[in-house]
Amino acid sequence: MNSTVSRRQLLGGIGAAAVSGLAGCAEGSTDEPGTFTIVPHMDPTGAGDSWDNWGGMSPYWTRVVEPLVWGTEDMQPEPWLATDWEATGDTTWVFELREGVSFHNGEEMTADDVVTTFEDDILTERGDFVYGWLHLEPNSVEKIDDYTVEFENTEPFPGFPGTIAHNMIDIHPPEAEPREGNVIGTGPFTLEEIDNGQQLEVAAFEDYWGGEPGPDSLTFRAAEDATTRTNLLESGDVDIIYDPAKSRVSSFRADDDIALETEQSPGSTYVSVNLYNEPTDDAALRQALNHAISQEEIVDSLLEGIGIAARGPISTVIDWAADKELPNYERDHDAARELVDESSYDGEALSCLVENDMDDGGLIAQRLDSEFDDIGVDIDVEVLEQASLDDRVDSGEFHLRIRGSQSNSPAADYLMWENFHSLGISNIDRYENEGTGLHNLGGEVDELIETGFQSREPDEKETAYVEAQRQIMEGAVVIPLYFQEYVVAADAAIEGIGHHPIDRLTEWTDLRRES
């Protein structure tokens, strides 16, 4: 990563760049300085029949809709449509709303809109899984007065404000029908046009409560393939892309007409190990697999330096993530072979699952295959579509799985609960039916995760979570690979991209093109 410029270093140094090939040439920009074309790494049109489809517009990136709470660069909850909140009991919260906020239809946002949004949409239309995610059930949101709302969680949930700092938990008026394409939000941009699921255009909202945004309009194009995105930027057809093809990153770094920057995200990539399937139920074998690899080599040689070598399963962007406190499984094939000999492993092939759409999943699997072979462990890599992979995982019929895990809201506690607690979504079915699970050590680790999840004291939360992560790594429940970084490549004349560790919270209100 030695030539990748960090977000804090980059923007101050590119303002005077003279651009001949790219500036102002994007097809969607119509040569206007206040118009920009952006290509995220996910389809911004929200195509497909899924819970995050806003009738042809994804709430991610587009900044049309907004939640009550936002997130700071330090992954802390930040007042947004709500100006303040207070825990008034073990399970109750009172939120004070920002006054003078206009919806795109000209109506003022009040408590009635917040209650209607949660009760009639979020808690009714989006599926039962929302109850567990937000710890809310129907009839749990009440108006106190025009600018005050009370929420009642199903159980003590200190992470509630940070959890609803999520694009999907947007506030809209009753007449809005997001799923039918009638999207009315409070954001700095209004939805203007959707073009056949290929792109959408948003325009500046002059009455935005945060001040009129700088850009006149933004066009978001759908081009999920990394090579396609990269070609569009190089040809000057677009202004900003996310996650260019890694094979082209080196040339971008050397190109004065393109600004390239990385941002560490709350995501991490690791190999999760099935603790309840022989022979990976043997800790010695799991520790051997950890000693077999070099995270630094994977990042540098396979990922073009994009990513940060990891020692644990939780990205260090998150304030309670552990790093130096964790065991350091340095690459040591001699030690790994000794551990294999001590273990119950008898030469059978370990199944290693990877999703077919996972970025770099195939390359990582090949590297693992080579390294594990050198310590005398055979793996059978299976590249599966998501549905087939989920079936295998749910049945527990696997040994290893290459996966990514991340948070799209500042409150990231669920990463510990869902992945490593016995009642978390990864483990609960097998735990309740068979007393097992997948990646849960149980016992003290469950207790530590519960303490962290329920604590309102940051120091207590961090202490509990750090100790849980230490025990998870001592037990080699995962083989950490890297903390994820995302890459933004742009016309070097563009300034004011408001990056955020959560890429979906990128701000565009200060976007401008320097001539």
Secondary structure in CASP SS format (residue, H / E / C, confidence):
PFRMAT SS
TARGET T0000
AUTHOR 0000-0000-0000
METHOD secondary structure of the structure
MODEL  1
M C 1.00
N C 1.00
S C 1.00
T C 1.00
V E 1.00
S E 1.00
R H 1.00
R H 1.00
Q H 1.00
L H 1.00
L H 1.00
G H 1.00
G H 1.00
I C 1.00
G C 1.00
A C 1.00
A C 1.00
A C 1.00
V C 1.00
S C 1.00
G C 1.00
L C 1.00
A C 1.00
G C 1.00
C C 1.00
A C 1.00
E H 1.00
G H 1.00
S H 1.00
T C 1.00
D C 1.00
E C 1.00
P C 1.00
G C 1.00
T E 1.00
F E 1.00
T E 1.00
I E 1.00
V E 1.00
P C 1.00
H C 1.00
M C 1.00
D C 1.00
P C 1.00
T C 1.00
G C 1.00
A C 1.00
G C 1.00
D C 1.00
S C 1.00
W C 1.00
D C 1.00
N C 1.00
W C 1.00
G C 1.00
G C 1.00
M C 1.00
S C 1.00
P C 1.00
Y C 1.00
W C 1.00
T C 1.00
R C 1.00
V C 1.00
V C 1.00
E C 1.00
P E 1.00
L C 1.00
V E 1.00
W E 1.00
G E 1.00
T C 1.00
E C 1.00
D C 1.00
M C 1.00
Q C 1.00
P E 1.00
E E 1.00
P E 1.00
W C 1.00
L C 1.00
A E 1.00
T E 1.00
D E 1.00
W E 1.00
E E 1.00
A E 1.00
T C 1.00
G C 1.00
D C 1.00
T C 1.00
T E 1.00
W E 1.00
V E 1.00
F E 1.00
E E 1.00
L E 1.00
R C 1.00
E C 1.00
G C 1.00
V C 1.00
S E 1.00
F C 1.00
H C 1.00
N C 1.00
G C 1.00
E C 1.00
E E 1.00
M C 1.00
T C 1.00
A H 1.00
D H 1.00
D H 1.00
V H 1.00
V H 1.00
T H 1.00
T H 1.00
F H 1.00
E H 1.00
D H 1.00
D H 1.00
I H 1.00
L C 1.00
T C 1.00
E C 1.00
R C 1.00
G C 1.00
D C 1.00
F H 1.00
V H 1.00
Y H 1.00
G H 1.00
W H 1.00
L H 1.00
H C 1.00
L C 1.00
E C 1.00
P C 1.00
N C 1.00
S C 1.00
V E 1.00
E E 1.00
K E 1.00
I E 1.00
D E 1.00
D C 1.00
Y C 1.00
T E 1.00
V E 1.00
E E 1.00
F E 1.00
E E 1.00
N C 1.00
T C 1.00
E C 1.00
P C 1.00
F C 1.00
P C 1.00
G C 1.00
F H 1.00
P H 1.00
G H 1.00
T H 1.00
I C 1.00
A C 1.00
H C 1.00
N C 1.00
M C 1.00
I C 1.00
D E 1.00
I C 1.00
H C 1.00
P C 1.00
P C 1.00
E C 1.00
A C 1.00
E E 1.00
P H 1.00
R H 1.00
E H 1.00
G C 1.00
N E 1.00
V C 1.00
I C 1.00
G C 1.00
T C 1.00
G C 1.00
P C 1.00
F E 1.00
T E 1.00
L E 1.00
E E 1.00
E E 1.00
I E 1.00
D E 1.00
N C 1.00
G C 1.00
Q C 1.00
Q E 1.00
L E 1.00
E E 1.00
V E 1.00
A E 1.00
A E 1.00
F C 1.00
E C 1.00
D C 1.00
Y C 1.00
W C 1.00
G C 1.00
G C 1.00
E C 1.00
P C 1.00
G C 1.00
P C 1.00
D C 1.00
S E 1.00
L E 1.00
T E 1.00
F E 1.00
R E 1.00
A C 1.00
A C 1.00
E C 1.00
D C 1.00
A H 1.00
T H 1.00
T H 1.00
R H 1.00
T H 1.00
N H 1.00
L H 1.00
L H 1.00
E H 1.00
S C 1.00
G C 1.00
D C 1.00
V C 1.00
D C 1.00
I E 1.00
I E 1.00
Y E 1.00
D C 1.00
P C 1.00
A C 1.00
K H 1.00
S H 1.00
R H 1.00
V H 1.00
S H 1.00
S H 1.00
F H 1.00
R H 1.00
A C 1.00
D C 1.00
D C 1.00
D C 1.00
I E 1.00
A E 1.00
L E 1.00
E E 1.00
T E 1.00
E E 1.00
Q E 1.00
S E 1.00
P E 1.00
G E 1.00
S E 1.00
T E 1.00
Y E 1.00
V E 1.00
S E 1.00
V E 1.00
N C 1.00
L C 1.00
Y C 1.00
N C 1.00
E C 1.00
P C 1.00
T C 1.00
D C 1.00
D C 1.00
A H 1.00
A H 1.00
L H 1.00
R H 1.00
Q H 1.00
A H 1.00
L H 1.00
N H 1.00
H H 1.00
A C 1.00
I C 1.00
S C 1.00
Q H 1.00
E H 1.00
E H 1.00
I H 1.00
V H 1.00
D H 1.00
S H 1.00
L H 1.00
L C 1.00
E C 1.00
G C 1.00
I C 1.00
G C 1.00
I E 1.00
A E 1.00
A C 1.00
R C 1.00
G C 1.00
P C 1.00
I C 1.00
S C 1.00
T C 1.00
V C 1.00
I C 1.00
D C 1.00
W C 1.00
A C 1.00
A C 1.00
D C 1.00
K C 1.00
E C 1.00
L C 1.00
P C 1.00
N C 1.00
Y C 1.00
E C 1.00
R C 1.00
D C 1.00
H H 1.00
D H 1.00
A H 1.00
A H 1.00
R H 1.00
E H 1.00
L H 1.00
V H 1.00
D H 1.00
E H 1.00
S C 1.00
S C 1.00
Y C 1.00
D C 1.00
G C 1.00
E C 1.00
A C 1.00
L E 1.00
S E 1.00
C E 1.00
L E 1.00
V E 1.00
E E 1.00
N C 1.00
D C 1.00
M C 1.00
D C 1.00
D C 1.00
G H 1.00
G H 1.00
L H 1.00
I H 1.00
A H 1.00
Q H 1.00
R H 1.00
L H 1.00
D H 1.00
S H 1.00
E H 1.00
F H 1.00
D H 1.00
D H 1.00
I C 1.00
G C 1.00
V C 1.00
D C 1.00
I E 1.00
D E 1.00
V E 1.00
E E 1.00
V E 1.00
L E 1.00
E C 1.00
Q H 1.00
A H 1.00
S H 1.00
L H 1.00
D H 1.00
D H 1.00
R H 1.00
V H 1.00
D H 1.00
S H 1.00
G C 1.00
E C 1.00
F C 1.00
H C 1.00
L E 1.00
R E 1.00
I E 1.00
R E 1.00
G E 1.00
S E 1.00
Q C 1.00
S C 1.00
N C 1.00
S C 1.00
P C 1.00
A C 1.00
A C 1.00
D C 1.00
Y H 1.00
L H 1.00
M H 1.00
W H 1.00
E H 1.00
N H 1.00
F H 1.00
H C 1.00
S C 1.00
L C 1.00
G C 1.00
I C 1.00
S C 1.00
N C 1.00
I H 1.00
D H 1.00
R H 1.00
Y H 1.00
E H 1.00
N H 1.00
E H 1.00
G C 1.00
T C 1.00
G C 1.00
L C 1.00
H C 1.00
N C 1.00
L C 1.00
G C 1.00
G C 1.00
E H 1.00
V H 1.00
D H 1.00
E H 1.00
L H 1.00
I H 1.00
E H 1.00
T H 1.00
G H 1.00
F H 1.00
Q H 1.00
S C 1.00
R C 1.00
E C 1.00
P H 1.00
D H 1.00
E H 1.00
K H 1.00
E H 1.00
T H 1.00
A H 1.00
Y H 1.00
V H 1.00
E H 1.00
A H 1.00
Q H 1.00
R H 1.00
Q H 1.00
I H 1.00
M H 1.00
E H 1.00
G C 1.00
A C 1.00
V C 1.00
V E 1.00
I E 1.00
P E 1.00
L E 1.00
Y E 1.00
F E 1.00
Q E 1.00
E E 1.00
Y E 1.00
V E 1.00
V E 1.00
A E 1.00
A E 1.00
D E 1.00
A C 1.00
A C 1.00
I E 1.00
E E 1.00
G C 1.00
I C 1.00
G E 1.00
H C 1.00
H C 1.00
P C 1.00
I C 1.00
D H 1.00
R H 1.00
L H 1.00
T C 1.00
E E 1.00
W C 1.00
T C 1.00
D C 1.00
L C 1.00
R E 1.00
R E 1.00
E C 1.00
S C 1.00
END
